[in-house]
Structure formats: structure tokens, C-alpha cells
């Protein structure tokens, strides 16, 4: 719902307009009132107060309020990234512009949140290589949400970007998901990098006990 000044320099009587909207459509009137309040807060750069207001006003997570959810996250990603991180972590809202918020998360340095929102492989590959900014355990688990093709491409991107920094994490991912990703594909991936040799040794039994499909990777830098 967009409200614009039709005449330059003309200031409408907001209370009069709000009263008329409420008579015709109370739901739109509520949205109008919320937008007016947010605008007042933002004119004074009162981010904290505006955040408190919106957190309470949007607590029911209504689809029609997606634009306000987006605005709440947007203002905090630009001014208070830690607050935005906490809001996203609580999973309070589901109707905001996910693509837009993903880009803002990346710009704010919240790469984990960005990766949670990205759907395009190009975006995921761009962010996932910065392993020094990501929690290792979270990153390994994140690969479980990717397709086989995307997982292999991300591993390749990580090794290409910084093999010494990212190698150990790639090994952890390969060890955890080797059944899904395919042993042969992983061997070929690691051996395609000339700076080291990758060896894959699966075995099923050890010491007379059933060991399952265990996968070890040994690496030797050239």
C-alpha cells in the first residue's frame, strides 16, 4: 500500500485521511497508521524505538505486513546488525522480502544469515568461501540443505578460493556427506587440485566389528 503526495509542497491532514480509510477498510487503515508511525520514528532516526514498536505491532506475523517486516529488518541491518541477527535468529517473521534481506545480510557481514536466505547458487558460492567468518559446525550442517550438484560446486569454490584455509572444512563436509555426494565424485574433486594429492579409503569393517562406510581422507601438500 503506497501513499504519495500528489501536489508538491502539499501536506495532507493525516488524521482526517486515516479516519476516512478506517471507515472504508479498517485493515488498510491499520497498515496506514503503522506506516505513519514508522515514518515519524525514522524522521527522528529513532531506530531503537521504531524497532520496539514494530516488534510488538508485527508479532502476529500477518502476510499483509510483509513490507513492514522488511522495513524492520532493513533498518536494523543498516544501523544495528546485531539486532537484526537476533530477530532473524528468533524466526519471528516469514513474510519479508527474503532476497532483499539476504543481500543486506551479506553487506552487513552476517554471512550465515545471508546463506540461510540465498537460493541462487551464484550467491551461495560467493558467500560460502569466506569460511573464516562462519561457524565451522554450522557450515558443515549447511551442506546438508544443498543439492548434490550445489554441494560439489561449493566445495570446488572453497578449495579454489583458499585451499589452505578451507581444506579442513571441505574434508569434514566430504566425510559427513560422502554417501550422498558419491565417493568417486569427491576423489575426482580433491585430486583435480594440483597443490596436493587426495586419497579416499573407504572400508566397512575394522577390528572384527561392523564399522559402516567409514571414509578417511589423507592429504599431502606438494
C-alpha positions in Angstrom: 0.0 0.0 0.0 1.7 3.2 -1.1 0.8 6.8 -0.2 2.2 9.6 -2.1 1.9 13.4 -2.1 0.0 14.3 -5.3 0.9 18.0 -5.1 4.4 19.1 -4.4 4.6 21.0 -1.1 1.1 19.9 0.0 0.9 18.4 3.4 -2.2 16.3 3.8 -4.2 16.1 7.0 -3.2 12.6 8.1 -5.7 12.2 10.9 -8.5 13.1 8.5 -7.2 10.7 5.9 -6.7 7.9 8.5 -10.2 8.4 9.8 -11.7 8.0 6.2 -9.6 5.0 5.4 -10.7 3.3 8.7 -14.3 3.8 7.7 -13.8 2.1 4.4 -11.3 -0.6 5.2 -10.1 -1.0 8.8 -7.3 -3.4 7.8 -5.8 -0.9 5.4 -6.3 1.8 8.0 -4.2 -0.2 10.4 -1.4 -0.5 7.8 -1.6 3.2 7.1 -1.4 4.1 10.8 1.6 1.8 11.2 3.4 3.3 8.3 2.8 6.8 9.6 4.2 5.9 13.0 7.2 4.3 11.4 7.8 7.3 9.3 7.7 9.6 12.3 10.3 7.4 14.2 12.6 7.3 11.1 12.4 11.0 10.6 14.0 11.3 14.1 16.4 8.4 13.4 14.8 6.7 16.4 15.8 3.2 15.3 15.5 1.5 18.8 12.1 3.0 19.5 10.9 2.1 16.0 12.2 -1.4 16.4 10.3 -1.9 19.7 7.1 -0.6 18.1 7.3 -2.9 15.1 8.3 -6.0 17.1 5.1 -5.6 19.1 2.9 -4.5 16.1 4.1 -7.3 13.9 4.0 -10.1 16.5 1.2 -11.9 14.7 3.3 -12.4 11.6 0.5 -11.4 9.1 1.1 -11.8 5.4 -0.2 -8.3 4.7 2.5 -6.8 6.9 5.4 -8.3 4.9 6.5 -4.8 3.8 6.8 -3.7 7.4 8.7 -6.8 8.3 11.1 -6.0 5.5 11.5 -2.4 6.7 12.1 -3.5 10.3 14.9 -5.9 9.2 16.3 -3.4 6.7 16.7 -0.5 9.1 18.4 -2.7 11.7 20.7 -4.4 9.1 21.8 -0.9 8.1 22.1 0.6 11.6 22.2 -2.3 14.1 23.2 -5.6 12.5 23.3 -7.5 15.9 19.7 -6.6 16.5 18.8 -7.8 13.0 20.7 -11.0 13.6 18.8 -11.7 16.8 15.4 -11.0 15.1 16.3 -13.4 12.3 17.6 -16.0 14.8 14.3 -16.0 16.6 12.4 -16.7 13.3 9.6 -14.3 14.2 8.7 -13.3 10.7 8.2 -15.2 7.4 6.6 -12.7 5.0 9.5 -10.2 4.4 11.4 -9.8 1.1 13.9 -12.7 1.6 16.0 -11.9 -1.5 16.5 -8.2 -0.4 17.2 -9.1 3.2 19.7 -11.7 2.1 21.7 -9.1 0.2 21.6 -6.7 3.1 22.8 -9.5 5.5 25.8 -10.1 3.2 26.6 -6.4 3.2 26.4 -6.3 7.0 28.8 -9.2 7.3 26.1 -11.6 8.5 27.1 -14.4 6.1 25.3 -17.1 8.0 22.0 -15.3 7.8 22.7 -14.5 4.1 23.4 -18.1 3.3 20.2 -19.1 5.1 18.3 -16.8 2.7 20.1 -17.2 -0.6 18.6 -19.5 -3.2 20.8 -18.7 -6.2 23.9 -20.9 -6.5 26.0 -18.0 -7.5 25.1 -16.1 -4.3 25.8 -19.1 -2.2 29.2 -19.8 -3.8 30.2 -16.1 -3.3 29.5 -16.2 0.4 30.4 -19.8 1.4 34.1 -19.3 0.5 34.6 -16.9 3.5 34.9 -19.7 6.0 36.8 -17.6 8.5 33.5 -15.6 9.0 31.3 -18.7 9.5 30.9 -21.1 12.3 32.5 -24.4 11.1 29.9 -26.7 12.6 27.1 -24.6 11.2 28.7 -24.6 7.8 29.2 -28.4 7.7 25.5 -28.8 8.6 24.5 -26.2 6.0 25.8 -28.5 3.2 23.0 -31.0 4.2 20.5 -28.5 2.8 22.1 -28.3 -0.6 21.7 -30.5 -3.6 24.5 -32.8 -4.6 25.4 -30.6 -7.6 25.4 -27.4 -5.5 27.4 -29.1 -2.7 30.2 -30.2 -5.1 30.3 -26.8 -6.7 30.6 -25.1 -3.3 33.4 -27.4 -2.3 35.2 -26.6 -5.5 34.7 -22.9 -4.9 36.0 -23.2 -1.4 39.1 -25.0 -2.5 39.7 -22.6 -5.4 39.3 -19.5 -3.2 41.8 -20.5 -0.4 42.8 -24.2 -0.3 44.9 -23.9 2.9 42.2 -22.1 4.8 39.3 -24.2 3.5 40.7 -27.6 3.1 39.9 -29.0 6.5 36.3 -27.9 6.3 36.0 -29.4 2.9 37.3 -32.7 4.3 34.7 -32.6 7.1 31.9 -32.0 4.6 33.1 -34.8 2.4 33.4 -37.2 5.3 29.9 -36.4 6.6 28.1 -36.5 3.2 30.2 -38.9 1.2 27.3 -41.3 0.7 25.1 -38.6 -0.8 27.8 -36.8 -2.8 29.5 -40.0 -4.0 33.0 -41.2 -3.2 34.2 -41.1 -6.8 33.0 -37.5 -7.3 34.8 -36.4 -4.1 38.0 -38.2 -5.1 38.0 -36.5 -8.5 37.2 -33.2 -6.9 40.1 -33.3 -4.5 42.6 -34.7 -7.0 41.7 -32.0 -9.5 43.7 -29.5 -7.4 47.3 -29.8 -8.3 48.7 -28.5 -5.0 48.1 -31.7 -3.1 47.1 -35.3 -3.6 43.7 -36.5 -2.3 43.2 -40.1 -1.3 39.9 -41.7 -0.4 39.9 -45.0 1.6 36.5 -46.5 2.4 36.2 -49.6 4.5 33.4 -51.4 6.1 34.8 -53.5 8.9 37.5 -52.8 11.4 38.8 -55.0 14.3 36.1 -57.6 13.6 33.2 -55.1 14.2 30.8 -53.6 11.8 32.1 -50.2 11.1 29.7 -48.9 8.4 31.0 -47.0 5.5 33.8 -45.0 7.0 35.6 -42.5 4.8 39.1 -41.2 5.5 40.9 -38.5 3.6 44.6 -38.2 3.6 46.2 -35.1 2.0 49.8 -34.3 1.2 50.7 -30.8 0.0 53.2 -30.7 -2.8 
